[in-house]
Amino acid sequence: MNKNTTINFIINSLQESLTILKSFGIDKYIKKLTSSRFISLMIFAQIMEFESVRALSKHLNSSVDLQNAIGLESASHSQISRKLNSLNPNHMKQMFNQVVKDAHIYLKPNAVKSSLGNLYMIDSSTISMCITQYPWADFRKTKSGIKLHLRLKFCDDISLPDKAIITNARPADKKQMDNLVISEEGAINVMDRAYVDYKKFDIYCEQKIYFVTRLKSNSIIEKVQTFKTEENSVVISDEKVLLGNLYKLN
């Protein structure tokens, strides 16, 4: 989704999402940096790829156009940081779900269709944090961290966030696989090798859940059949294999 398409979608979706925020009553007694203004400001920061809250604050304080657009004359970086810390994650989760729903409606059902079928990408990103400030986010001895598990739905020319789960950084990615894998007919789940779980793969095969993943280097593979590939094809090889050691299974 390019920036122009993104901005057009945000204009169509933002009003309904901000209505959700107002229904929580979280802006009671707040006159300046309301949640709706804050969300608008953060969306702008994301689109423009600001690297810090301080840079965002500096731009807001010097841009009359931005001030007029969101109805906010100024905000210090400390004010923005405090607002960010005060937001309830559950409220943001509901907003995320609403935006995902709006995105699918905006792009129309027949547009949200990959030429390969319903193609989903599952992956995670680890965000390191200061251990003294976030001791609850179990990760390593010297630092804390959280992990964002994300499922993207691929279309012909864009991809859409479809589901997000936030956990502590320490648990393995595959622990969230059942929560992210799509079982609907025609869906293909694409995962990195951090999600390799042979017992779980057996269950998915029995349930006819389709998936693609990279194998680990120590995987045991027995070739059953080799299929011919087209000349000059990008496909290096096409083979039917048995995964695992059959002798150990017997």
CORNOR-V676381 format. One record per residue. N is the residue number from 1. RES is the residue in three letters. D_LAST is the distance of its C-alpha to the last C-alpha in Angstrom with 2 decimals. Layout:
# CORNOR-V676381
n & res & d_last
N & RES & D_LAST
N & RES & D_LAST
This chain:
# CORNOR-V676381
n & res & d_last
1 & MET & 50.73
2 & ASN & 53.86
3 & LYS & 56.44
4 & ASN & 58.84
5 & THR & 56.22
6 & THR & 55.03
7 & ILE & 58.59
8 & ASN & 59.31
9 & PHE & 56.23
10 & ILE & 57.14
11 & ILE & 60.65
12 & ASN & 59.31
13 & SER & 56.72
14 & LEU & 58.44
15 & GLN & 61.03
16 & GLU & 58.60
17 & SER & 56.41
18 & LEU & 59.47
19 & THR & 60.50
20 & ILE & 57.29
21 & LEU & 58.34
22 & LYS & 61.80
23 & SER & 60.45
24 & PHE & 58.93
25 & GLY & 62.43
26 & ILE & 61.37
27 & ASP & 64.53
28 & LYS & 66.98
29 & TYR & 69.86
30 & ILE & 68.49
31 & LYS & 70.97
32 & LYS & 70.04
33 & LEU & 66.37
34 & THR & 64.98
35 & SER & 61.30
36 & SER & 62.05
37 & ARG & 63.97
38 & PHE & 61.32
39 & ILE & 58.50
40 & SER & 60.73
41 & LEU & 61.39
42 & MET & 57.70
43 & ILE & 56.86
44 & PHE & 59.65
45 & ALA & 58.32
46 & GLN & 54.85
47 & ILE & 56.27
48 & MET & 58.59
49 & GLU & 55.89
50 & PHE & 57.94
51 & GLU & 56.34
52 & SER & 57.92
53 & VAL & 59.76
54 & ARG & 62.82
55 & ALA & 62.87
56 & LEU & 62.57
57 & SER & 65.42
58 & LYS & 67.59
59 & HIS & 67.10
60 & LEU & 67.87
61 & ASN & 71.02
62 & SER & 72.33
63 & SER & 71.33
64 & VAL & 73.75
65 & ASP & 71.66
66 & LEU & 68.60
67 & GLN & 70.81
68 & ASN & 72.30
69 & ALA & 68.98
70 & ILE & 67.40
71 & GLY & 70.65
72 & LEU & 70.26
73 & GLU & 72.83
74 & SER & 70.98
75 & ALA & 68.19
76 & SER & 67.54
77 & HIS & 64.11
78 & SER & 64.14
79 & GLN & 64.87
80 & ILE & 61.99
81 & SER & 59.63
82 & ARG & 60.75
83 & LYS & 60.25
84 & LEU & 56.75
85 & ASN & 55.89
86 & SER & 57.44
87 & LEU & 55.49
88 & ASN & 53.06
89 & PRO & 49.51
90 & ASN & 49.02
91 & HIS & 52.10
92 & MET & 50.82
93 & LYS & 47.49
94 & GLN & 49.44
95 & MET & 51.46
96 & PHE & 48.37
97 & ASN & 46.96
98 & GLN & 50.37
99 & VAL & 50.61
100 & VAL & 47.18
101 & LYS & 48.34
102 & ASP & 51.64
103 & ALA & 50.00
104 & HIS & 48.07
105 & ILE & 51.29
106 & TYR & 53.37
107 & LEU & 51.12
108 & LYS & 50.74
109 & PRO & 47.44
110 & ASN & 47.46
111 & ALA & 47.97
112 & VAL & 44.92
113 & LYS & 42.67
114 & SER & 40.90
115 & SER & 40.89
116 & LEU & 37.07
117 & GLY & 37.08
118 & ASN & 36.87
119 & LEU & 35.67
120 & TYR & 35.07
121 & MET & 34.75
122 & ILE & 33.31
123 & ASP & 34.23
124 & SER & 35.92
125 & SER & 38.94
126 & THR & 39.65
127 & ILE & 43.29
128 & SER & 44.42
129 & MET & 47.17
130 & CYS & 49.48
131 & ILE & 47.93
132 & THR & 51.34
133 & GLN & 51.98
134 & TYR & 48.52
135 & PRO & 46.91
136 & TRP & 44.89
137 & ALA & 42.92
138 & ASP & 40.29
139 & PHE & 39.16
140 & ARG & 39.99
141 & LYS & 42.32
142 & THR & 45.17
143 & LYS & 44.93
144 & SER & 43.95
145 & GLY & 42.44
146 & ILE & 41.24
147 & LYS & 38.75
148 & LEU & 39.59
149 & HIS & 36.62
150 & LEU & 37.93
151 & ARG & 36.89
152 & LEU & 39.07
153 & LYS & 39.62
154 & PHE & 40.43
155 & CYS & 43.22
156 & ASP & 44.86
157 & ASP & 47.10
158 & ILE & 46.39
159 & SER & 43.74
160 & LEU & 44.20
161 & PRO & 42.92
162 & ASP & 41.05
163 & LYS & 39.74
164 & ALA & 40.16
165 & ILE & 38.73
166 & ILE & 40.12
167 & THR & 38.28
168 & ASN & 38.66
169 & ALA & 37.52
170 & ARG & 35.02
171 & PRO & 32.06
172 & ALA & 29.47
173 & ASP & 30.07
174 & LYS & 26.78
175 & LYS & 28.10
176 & GLN & 30.51
177 & MET & 28.22
178 & ASP & 28.19
179 & ASN & 31.98
180 & LEU & 32.46
181 & VAL & 30.00
182 & ILE & 31.77
183 & SER & 30.11
184 & GLU & 33.02
185 & GLU & 32.71
186 & GLY & 33.33
187 & ALA & 32.75
188 & ILE & 30.92
189 & ASN & 30.15
190 & VAL & 30.52
191 & MET & 29.33
192 & ASP & 29.35
193 & ARG & 26.36
194 & ALA & 27.56
195 & TYR & 25.90
196 & VAL & 22.40
197 & ASP & 19.99
198 & TYR & 16.53
199 & LYS & 15.97
200 & LYS & 19.45
201 & PHE & 18.98
202 & ASP & 16.26
203 & ILE & 18.95
204 & TYR & 21.62
205 & CYS & 19.90
206 & GLU & 19.56
207 & GLN & 23.22
208 & LYS & 24.29
209 & ILE & 25.67
210 & TYR & 26.28
211 & PHE & 26.20
212 & VAL & 26.72
213 & THR & 25.99
214 & ARG & 26.02
215 & LEU & 22.84
216 & LYS & 22.88
217 & SER & 23.43
218 & ASN & 20.23
219 & SER & 17.98
220 & ILE & 15.25
221 & ILE & 16.05
222 & GLU & 15.15
223 & LYS & 18.26
224 & VAL & 18.14
225 & GLN & 21.87
226 & THR & 25.11
227 & PHE & 28.05
228 & LYS & 31.68
229 & THR & 33.71
230 & GLU & 37.48
231 & GLU & 39.75
232 & ASN & 40.84
233 & SER & 38.20
234 & VAL & 37.27
235 & VAL & 33.61
236 & ILE & 32.25
237 & SER & 29.15
238 & ASP & 27.45
239 & GLU & 23.81
240 & LYS & 20.89
241 & VAL & 17.74
242 & LEU & 14.14
243 & LEU & 14.13
244 & GLY & 11.53
245 & ASN & 9.01
246 & LEU & 6.30
247 & TYR & 5.20
248 & LYS & 5.39
249 & LEU & 3.81
250 & ASN & 0.00
